[in-house]
Amino acid sequence: MRTLAILVPLLVLTAAQPKVGPGRVAARRLNRAEYNYSVRDLLGVDLDPADDFPSDDSGYGFDNIADVLSLSPVLMENYLNAAEKVAHEAVFGPAPMQAASTRYSSLNRAEGSTGVRTGTDDTGLGLASALHARHKFPASATYKFVIYPGGVWPGATQKLHVGLWIDGGQVAAAETESGEQNGKRLELSVAITSGDHTVSASFLHLPELSGDTARISALEIGGPFDMAKGPSAESLRLVYTCGHLDGHHNPACARTIVAGLARRAFRRPVTAEEADRLSGLVARAQHDGGSFEDGIALAIQAILVSPNFLFRIEKIPSAGAAPAGPVPISQCEMASRLSYFLWSSIPDEPLLAAADRGALHKPDVLRAQIGRMLRDPKSARLAGNFAGQWLEIRALESVKPDRKKFPEFDDYVRFSMRRETELFFENIAGQDLSILDFIDAPYSFLNQRMAELYQVPGVTGAEFRKVDFSKTPPAAGDRRGVLTQASVLTVSSYGNRTSPVLRGKWILGELLDAAPPPPPPNVPNLDERAIGTEMSMRQQMEKHRTNPVCASCHALMDPLGFGLENYNAIGRWRTHDGSFAIDSSGKIRGREFHGAAGLEDVLRGDSAQFAACLARKLMIYALGRGLEASDQVAVADIVRRAAASRYRFRSLIDDIVASPEFQMQRGADDRAPSSVRAAPTR
């Protein structure tokens, strides 16, 4: 028996298993990410209006679950306001805005820290003296950046150069005199497109000198100024599908435009009645003295507040209209399920065209569409939305490691941690590699700051690049798979120390799908002051497990978490915890392992169990619902086929999309799963 089989029995189905068939279908509201991507892909606007909506609830680990996506009066009001704003920008361009100013400072550095410049980096981005912020630019316009340097540059060089960077690319530079930097200010004006961008300021080409404390103390962003006028070229292309951009619209243009937009927004053909109603809004606006463009904007607002856009509604056949039992979803519903699975957005024209031809039921066409979609840049959304929640790295946005204990942790490290894991996921998905690489791949993607955190030499600059850990020195420690990535290690720690419990719980829940129950009430806390001074973390946990109420769950979690004790609370390798040497050994059902490498070997030895876990999570995300007992038949089938393909990522995706759970729904007379398994499209 495999070692971890006691934790999560692999769902190998027998004749006594539950009846099988597709699960129930529920109308599913677009979550915030899906709303933002949908309006962007529909209208070409670079806005994120849903960022101002109430947060989405989560279920089964994801925020796209139909049962928890409710519609409140506040959210409905947000929809009305967002529709007006989005429609105006798509047709007329952004509305004039009053300039405002936002200030970012380097408060996240530990108080009293010295040596803010460490290492060498011509860009300065990877150094602790740089300042990084995530800023939302409300419009495409010119913005004024005021950089406030601080500290002292004691070198003989008379001119110092300070660079301004947007999303890792230098866009401007300014000069300042050497010597005392406090009290100086540098002003730069740069044209920026709307949306969220990472903004950085750094000293350029400065070698490390004794007495050097030069740093970027603060950054002020003011604007917008000289806003771009009129709709973007992409909005014009997507809206005016009649081909008349010069105002010479013929009588049929209104209907052509609104029917085309509604078809894409509703993700299905529109009825004549719907097209008439929407084109009637255009005519009404013109009758009331408005322009043709005013009418188009009004029709777009109506589209954006329609339940057909805000909800993914799959039509259930009425009683007696179809045979009892599971029935296939429509081709357009298939296209919608696929696009929201892989892109978190509406289907594009090639996918809709395939649905219109009725071709998505053909296995070769379906596989070709999946391959095309995974090669598209929009597939990066799968990393941000699925992987961000599966691996819990979204929590990096809110973690606050102790500034005195971990002065190297700043916003740039926070951004870089998440980006490393996203690139790692994108590489496995895009290159169709084995999903077992998530467990023990001897490589990752690092920039200089992450390489310095991992103590990996030879990586300079802000660009991420693939790094082979098999060639790194012993000081870097063991680095393999997601378990030893700083993003995962940080979100599974407390702000001031590691936690074998949190890390063990993370492994059980995210890699083995066996999350332990919540802790019982009134559990005593650990003695924080004693850790690393009077006793090691392991000794503290062994003392904690003497409580019989806690022992059963901790016997599963703690050995797994101890395997990662060589990594501190932000993922840096260490051999001691305070004055105590770290013991990273563990034992599961009589089998011992040592350190992260040994733990990963154990997990890899139960590869089918990990594959079943990932298949279940992908299926939950793809279907937008929790799995029922009957769904486990599909999971077991997917895992068996994945094993035959050496667990390649595309095997999971292809077989989830080909499964009856994805392609079919229960009929009106089908109150329970059918005992007959419908043949899937493969």
N, C-alpha and C positions, 0 to 999 in steps of 0.2 A: 504493500500500500504506500502511496506517495505520502510524504511527511505532512503536508498541509491538508490532506483530504479530510481530516477531522474538523477543520474549520468551516469549510464550505463544500459539502458534497456536490460533486459535479453532477448536473442533471442528466444522467443517462436514463433514458426513458424505456419503460418496459410495457408489456401488454396491459398492465394495471394502471398505467398513467391516465391523467384526465383526458376527456374528449378535447379535440383540437379544432381550431378555426380562428378566424379573425376576431379581434376584440371589438368592444363597443366603439361607436363614433360619437364624438361630441363636438359642437361648434367651438372653435378655438380662437380666442382673441389674439391679435398680434401683440407680442410683448414689445418692450421699448426698443430693443435692438432691431427686431424685425420691422417695426414701424419706420425707424430711421432709414434703414437700408431700402425699404420698399418705396418710400417717397423719393429717395435719391435716385434709384434706378428707374422709377416711373417718369420723373420730371426733370432730372438732371440738376437738381438744386443741391448745393453743398451745405445743407442745414442738418442739425440734429435736434429737431423740435421735441422729441420724446425725452430728451435729457431733463426736461422740466416737468415731466409727468411723475406721478407717484411711483415709487419703486414697485416692481413686480414681485409677487410672492413666488416661492419655490415649492416644488413637490418632487419627491423621488430624486432630489439632487439637482434639478434643473428648473429654470424659470420660464419654460415654454409649455408647461403642463396645462391642458385645457381646464381641468377641474379647479385650479387655483387662480386662473386668470379672470377675475371678476371685473365688472364694469360699474364704477361708482359715479355718482353725480359730478364729483370733482373731476374725474377723468373725462367724462363726457364734455364738460366745459373746456378742458384742455384740448380735446379733439377739435372743437369748434374754433378755438383761437388758433391752433396750429394749422388747420385747413385754410383759414384766411391768410395767414402769413406765408404758407408754402405756395398757395395759388398766386398770390401777388408777386412773389419772387420769380416764379416760373414764367409768368406772362410779362411782367413789367420790370423785373429786376428788384434788388433789395430796396426797401423803403429807407429814406434818409434817417440817419441815427445821430444822436448827440454824442460827441466824444466823451470818453470816460477814461480813468486811469486806474491801473492795478499795480500794486507793488509786491514784489517777491523778495524775501530776504533769506539769508543763510542761517536761519534760526535752528536748523536741524543739526548743526555741528555741536559737538559736546562743548559745554562751557569750559573755558580754560585750556582747550586743546591747543597744542603747538605743532609745528611741523606740518602746516596745512598743505604744503607742496611736497609730494613724495614721488619719486620715480621721474621718468622723463617721458614726455609726450608732446610732440610738436604742436598738436592741435590744442592741448591743454584740457580737452574734454574729459579725459580719464583721471584728471588730478582732483584732489580734494579741494583745491582752491577755486575750482569752477563753480558756477551756479546753474542749476537746471530747474525748469518749471514746466508744467503742462498748462497751456493757456488756450482758452476758447476764443477765437477771433470771430466776432459776430458778422462780419461782412468782408468781402474781397475789397481791400483798400490799402492806403498807406498808413503805417503805424509808426509812432515815435517811440524809440527805445532809449531810455536813460540808464546808463550803467554806472554804478557807484563802486569804484575800487576801494580797497582798504589795505591795511598793513603797510609794510615797508619793502621796497626793492633796493638792496644796498649795492647793487652792481654798478660798474662804471658806465654801462650803456645809458645813453641820454634819453633815447626814445624807447618806450615800451609799446607793444602792440596788443590790443584787446580785440578778440574776434566775437562776432555775433553769429549764432548758428540756429537754423530752423530745421528740425527733423534730421539732425546729423550732418547737414550741409552748411558750409560757411556762406553767409549772404552779405556780410559787411565787416569792416574793421575800423578801429579808431586808434589814435596815438595818445600817450600820456607820458609825462616826464618821470624819470626814475626818482627814487627817494621815497619820502612820505606820500602815501596814497590817500589817506583819510581826508575827506572834505572835497575830493575831486568828483567831477561828473562828466561823463562822455555821452554825447547825444548822436543818435543815428536814426535815419528814416528809411524804412524798407517797405516795399509793397508785398503784402501777404494775402494769400487766398483764405476764404472763410473756412471755419472748422477748427477742430482741435489740433494743435501742433505742439511739439516739444521745443522749447526755447532754451538756449544755453548761451552763457557768456563766459569767456575764458581768456587768460593771458596766453599769448602765442610764443612759441620758440624760446621759452625761458629755461635755462639750466638751473639746477638746484644749487643755491649758494647758502653758506652759513649766514644766519641772521635774516634770511628771506622769509617774510610772512605775508607776501603779496597774495591777495585773494580778491574775489568778486564778492562784495558785501551785500549788494542789493541790485535789483533790476526793476525798472518801472516801465510799463507798457501803456501807452496812451493812444487813443484813436476810437473809431476810424476817421481818417481824413481822406479827402479826394476819392470818395467811394466810386467803385465802378458803376456805371450807369447802364440800365437796360438788362434784359435777360442774357444769360450765358449762351454761348453757341450750342452747348449740349441741350439746354432747355428748348431753344428754338427748334433743334432737330427732332426732339422727342414730342413736342407739342404740335407743331404745324406740319402734320403728316400729309396735309393736302398739297403741299409743295409750294404754297404761296406765302412768301415771307415779306413781300413788298406792299402788303395791304390790299392788293387786288384780289380779294377773296370772292370766289363765285358762290352762288346760293347753296351749293352742296358742301362747301367747305366746313361749315359749322358741324353738320352731322358727321362728316368724315372724321373730323378731329375728335369730337367728344365720344363717338362710338369706338374709335381706336384706343383712346385713353381708358375708357371704361372696360374694354376687353382686356387690356393688360392689368388694370387695377383689380378687376373682379376675377381675373385669372380664368376666364371662360368666355365664350361668345355672348354678346349682349343681345337681348330680345329687341324686336322692332319697337315695342312699347317703351323700353328703357332708353333707346336711342332717341325716340321722339321726345320723351320727357326732358332729357338733357339738352337736346338741341333747342327745345322750347324755351329753356332758361336763357340761352343766347339771344333768341328773338325777343324775349321779354325785356332783357337788359337794353337792347337797342331801341325797343319801343319806348322805354322810359328815358331815352336820351343818352344812354351810354354808348360806348364804342363796341365794335366787334370784339376787341380784346377784353373789355369789361365783361362781356357775356361769356367768353371762354373761361375767364377767371372764376365767374360764378358757377359755371358747370363743373369746373375742377373742384371747387369747394364742396359741391354736392356729392361728387364722387368720393372725396376723402372722408366724408362723414357717413357714407353709406355702410350699413352692416356688411354688404358684400365685399367691401374693402377691409374694414376693421376686423372682420371675423373670417376665418377659413371655414366655410360652411359646405359640408358634403351632403348631397341630397340622398335621403334614405327612401328607397322605393316604398310606395304605399302598399298596404295589405292587399294581397291578391294580384298586384301588378307585376310581380316577379315570383319565380319559384321560391319555395321555402328554403332557408339555409343561406349560406354566405353568397354574396353577389359581388362582382367586380366593381370597383370604383370607376368613375368615368376617366377618359383619357386626360381631360383637363385637370381633374382632381389628382391624377397621378403626377402630372407635370408640376402641380402646386406642391404636393408632398415632397417631391424630389428637390425642387428649388429651395424650399424652406429648410430641408434637411442639410443640404450642402452649402447654400448661399445665404440663408436667413432672409430671403427676399423673394420677390415675384419672379416667375419664369421669364426668361428672355425670349426673343422672337424665334430662334431655332428650336427651342423646346416647345413653345406653343405651336409652331408649325408642325412639328412631329406629332403633337397631340391632335391637331386638326386633321391630319392624314390618317389618324388611327394607328400610327406606327409604334407607339410605345409598348404595345403588347408583344412586339417582336424582340426576342432576347438580344439579338445582335445590335438592333437599334438602341435598345435601352442601355446596353453596356457601352456603346459608343457615346451616348449622351453623358453617362456618368464619367467616362474618361475625359471628355471635353470639359465638363464642368469642374473636375478636380484640377485640370491644367489651367483653368481661368484664374486670374488674380483674386476674384471674389471668393475662391475657396479658402483664402486666409481667414475668412469669417468663421469657418469651422474650428480653427484653432482658437480664435478669440472667444467664441461662444461655447462650443462643446468642451474643448480642452480646458478653457478657463474655468469652467464649473466642475468638470470631472476631476481635474488635478487641484482644484481649489485655489489656483493662483490669482483669481480675481481678488482674493482677500488681501493681496499685497497692497492694495490701495489704502487699506485702513490699518495695517500693522504699524506699530510704533516701538521698535527696539530701543532699549535704554541708551540714551545718547552718550552717557559717560562710559558705559561698558563697551559700546560698539560705535566709536566716533567715525569709523569708515562708512557707516550706513547713512546715505543721504538719498535725495530724490533720484539722482542719477543711477545709483545702485538699484533702487527700487524699480525704475524703468528697465534697467538692463537685465535684472533677474527675470522679469516677466518675458522680456523679448527673447532671452535665451531659450526658455521653455517653449514659447510659441514657434520659434524657428526650428527647434528640434521636432516638434509635432508636424509642422509643415513639411519638413524634409521626409519624414516617414510616410506621410500621406501622399505627397507629391511624387516621390520616387518609388512608391509602392513597395516599401521595405517590409520586413517582418515586424509584426507588432511586438515580438519579443525584444526588439531593440529598446522599447520603453523600459524594460527591466534591466538590461545589462549592456547596452551599446557603449563601446569604449571611446566615444567621441561626443562632442557637443559643439555649440556655437558661441564664441566668446568675443567680446571687445576687450580693450586694454583693462578697463576697470574690473570686469569680471575675472580676467586672467590674474590680476593682482590679488583679488579676493581669494582665488583658488591657488595662488602661488605658482602659477604656470608661467615660465619665462618665454620671451620671444614674441609676445603679442603686443603690438603698439597701435595706437590710433582708436578712433571711435567706431570703425566699421566692424561688424560681426563677421567672423569667418569660422570655418569648420576647424576644430582642433582635435588631434588624435591624442587621447590621454595615455595610450600605451607607451608614448615616448616622453612622458613628463617625469621629472625627478621625484624621488620618494617624498620630498617635503610637501608635494602637492596632495599626497594621500591618494586613496582609492576614489576614482570618479567613473561611475558607470550608470547609465540610464537616468530616469527621472528621480529616483530615490536620493541621489547625491547631488541634485541640482539645488542651488541656493534658494530658489523660489519655493520649492516644496519644503525644504528644511526650515525656512523662515516661517511659513504659515503654520507649520506644525510644531512651533516652539512658543514659549512665552516671551514677553518683551525683555526679560532679564536673564533667562536661562533656557536650557533645552528641556524637553519633556518626553521621556520614553513613552509615557502614556499617550500623549497626543500623536506622536509619531507611529506608535503601534496601532492606534485606532485608525490613523490615516491609511496605513498599509492594509488593514483588515477591510476598511470600507471602500477604498478606491482601487485596490489591486485584486482583492479577493471577494468583494461584494458580501462581506460578512461583518458589517458594522455592529459593534457590541451595543447592548442597551444603555440608556442613560444611567449615570451613577445614582445610587440611592441617596436620599436626603441625609444631611448632617454628617457627611464624610469629613473627617478631620483633614486640615491642610498640612502640607509638608512644612517643616521648619526651614524656611528659606535661608536664614542666617547661617545654618549649620552646613549647607551644601558647599563643598569645596574647602571647608575649613575644619570642621569637626568630623565630618563623614562624607563619603562620596555620594553621588546621585544614586548609584546602585544600592548602597547601604540604606539610604533613606527609603527607597522603594521596597526593599526587602522588609524593612520595619513596617511600612504601610501595609504590606500584604499579610501581616499577621492578623489583621482584622478579617474574620471569616466572611463578612458581608462583601468585602472588596476582592477577596482572593480569587474567586472563580474567573472574573473578567480580566483581572490583572495578570493571571497566569497565561492568558492568550496575548494580551497587548504588550506587556513589559518586555518579554524576550525579543520580540520584533523590534521594539523601540531601542533597546540597548545595543542592537547591531549598528545603530547610527550615532552612538554617543561620541564618536571621534569627530563629529561636526558640531560646531557651536551653534548658537541660536540664530546666526545669519549664514550658516553654511560653511564657515572656514574650518579647515582641518586643524585638529589639535591632538595632542597625545596625553595631556593632563587636564583635569578639571580642578582648578585651584592647585592645591598641593597633593592631590591624589592622582595616581596614574589611572588611565581609563581602561576598564575591562569591558570590551565590546562583544564578549562572547554571549551566546544564548543556546537554548536547547528546546527543541520541540519534539515531543513524543519520543524522547530518547536520542534524537539526532542532534548533535552539537554543530554549531557554526561559529565562525569568528569574524567579526566586523561586517562592513557593508558588502564586501565581496562574497563572503560566505553566505550572507543572507540572500543576496541576489542569486547565488547558485541554487539555494533551496527553492526560491520562487520560480526560477527557470525550470527546475525539475518538475514543477507542477504547471507546465505551460498551458495545458488544456484548461486548467482552472482559471488562470489569468485570462485566457481567450474567452471563456464563458462570461467572466466578469465584464470585460470590455464589450463583448457582443450585447449583453443585457443593457449596458449603459447607452450604447449607441442606438439600440432599438427603442429604449424609452425616449431618448432625445428625438429620434426620427418620427415616432408615432405621437409624441406629445401626451403620453399617458403612462401610468404604471402598468407593469406586466401582470397578466393573469396566469393562472395555473396552466391554461391551455397554450399560452404563448411560449412556454418552456420547450415545447416540441420543436419550434422553429429555432430556438437558441441552440439546442443540442445538435440539430442538423447543421447549423451554421458553423459550429465549432468543429464538427467532424470534417466538413469540407475545407475549413481553414487549415486543419492539420495536414490535409493532403496537399495544400499549396504552400506548405511551410509557413503558415500563419501570415501570409501577406495581407497588408492593410486593405487592398482592393477586394480581396476575397470576402471580408466582412461586409464592406459596403455593398458589393454586388449582390450578396445573398440576402442581406436585409431588405434591399429594394425588390428582390425577386420573390420574397416570401409572401404567403397569403396574408399575413398580418399587415404588410405594407400595401398590397395590391387589392385587397378585398375589404368588405365590411359585412356586418350582419344585416340580413334583410329584415323587413318590417315584422315578419312572422317568426323571426329567429330570436327567441328570448334567451337562449343558452347556446354555448358553443356547439357547433355541429360535430357529430361523430365521424363525419366524412371529411377528410382533409383534401381541400381543393388543390389541384395541380398547380404549382407556382410557375411563373415565367422565369426561365433560367437561360 
